[in-house]
Amino acid sequence: MMKPRETQCQRNLGDGSRFFTNSRERWRQLNVNGAFADLRRLLPTHPPDRRLSKNQILRLALRYISFLDRLVEEQQEQEEEQEVRAAPRGRSGSLEEEEEEEEEEEEE
């Protein structure tokens, strides 16, 4: 059995669908490229305008995020150490106990 021939109207509809698909893909690709460009601007490199592939951008972003994470952890550790050093230390451990001991000594 033979297939019926496409009419001119059916061919035009097929072209419109392909045009829509192509334009949607173009829009998607522009969004992806824009996102990579935004991410690229946040990454420090030398020289700053050095061209990077998408793969290089992603790898550099991972390394930079890891570096920033370690930096924050180290700063938090340093702050904790400073808090421990700044905490009052007494013979008995707390300021209230020291004050009570001093009052008892004065009464005697």
C-alpha positions as CSV (number, residue, x, y, z in Angstrom):
1,M,0.0,0.0,0.0
2,M,1.3,3.4,-0.9
3,K,1.7,6.3,1.6
4,P,-0.3,9.3,0.9
5,R,1.8,12.3,-0.2
6,E,2.3,15.2,2.1
7,T,0.5,18.3,1.3
8,Q,2.1,21.7,1.2
9,C,0.3,22.6,4.5
10,Q,1.7,19.6,6.3
11,R,5.3,20.3,5.1
12,N,5.0,23.9,6.4
13,L,3.8,22.7,9.8
14,G,6.9,20.4,10.0
15,D,9.2,23.3,9.3
16,G,7.6,25.4,12.0
17,S,8.1,22.6,14.5
18,R,11.8,22.3,13.5
19,F,12.1,26.1,13.7
20,F,10.6,26.1,17.2
21,T,12.9,23.3,18.4
22,N,16.0,25.0,16.9
23,S,15.1,28.4,18.5
24,R,14.5,26.7,21.9
25,E,17.9,24.9,21.7
26,R,19.6,28.2,20.7
27,W,17.9,29.9,23.8
28,R,19.0,27.0,26.0
29,Q,22.6,27.2,24.8
30,L,22.7,30.9,25.3
31,N,21.5,30.4,28.9
32,V,24.2,27.7,29.6
33,N,26.9,29.9,28.0
34,G,25.7,32.9,30.1
35,A,25.9,30.8,33.3
36,F,29.4,29.7,32.5
37,A,30.4,33.4,31.8
38,D,29.0,34.4,35.2
39,L,30.8,31.6,36.9
40,R,34.0,32.5,35.0
41,R,33.9,36.1,36.3
42,L,33.9,34.8,39.9
43,L,37.1,32.7,39.5
44,P,40.5,34.3,40.1
45,T,43.0,33.6,37.3
46,H,46.1,35.2,36.1
47,P,45.7,37.0,33.7
48,P,42.1,37.8,34.6
49,D,40.9,37.7,31.0
50,R,42.4,34.3,30.2
51,R,40.1,32.2,28.1
52,L,39.0,28.9,29.7
53,S,37.0,26.0,28.4
54,K,33.8,24.9,30.1
55,N,35.7,22.0,31.6
56,Q,38.5,24.2,32.9
57,I,35.9,26.6,34.4
58,L,34.2,23.7,36.3
59,R,37.4,22.2,37.5
60,L,38.7,25.6,38.6
61,A,35.4,26.4,40.4
62,L,35.6,23.1,42.3
63,R,39.2,23.9,43.4
64,Y,38.3,27.5,44.4
65,I,35.2,26.3,46.4
66,S,37.4,23.8,48.2
67,F,40.0,26.4,49.0
68,L,37.4,28.8,50.4
69,D,35.9,26.0,52.5
70,R,39.3,25.2,54.0
71,L,39.9,28.9,54.6
72,V,36.6,29.3,56.5
73,E,37.3,26.2,58.6
74,E,40.8,27.5,59.5
75,Q,39.4,30.9,60.5
76,Q,36.7,29.2,62.7
77,E,39.4,27.1,64.4
78,Q,41.5,30.2,65.0
79,E,38.5,32.0,66.5
80,E,37.8,29.1,68.8
81,E,41.4,29.0,70.0
82,Q,41.3,32.7,70.7
83,E,38.1,32.3,72.7
84,V,39.6,29.5,74.7
85,R,42.7,31.6,75.5
86,A,40.6,34.6,76.4
87,A,38.4,32.6,78.8
88,P,39.2,33.4,82.5
89,R,41.2,30.7,84.3
90,G,41.2,30.4,88.0
91,R,42.4,28.0,90.6
92,S,39.0,26.6,91.0
93,G,37.8,27.2,87.5
94,S,35.1,29.9,87.6
95,L,35.0,33.6,88.6
96,E,32.0,33.0,90.9
97,E,33.9,30.4,92.9
98,E,37.0,32.7,93.1
99,E,34.9,35.5,94.4
100,E,33.3,33.3,97.0
101,E,36.8,32.1,98.1
102,E,38.0,35.7,98.4
103,E,35.0,36.6,100.5
104,E,35.7,33.7,102.8
105,E,39.3,34.7,103.2
106,E,38.3,38.3,104.1
107,E,35.9,37.1,106.7
108,E,38.6,35.1,108.5
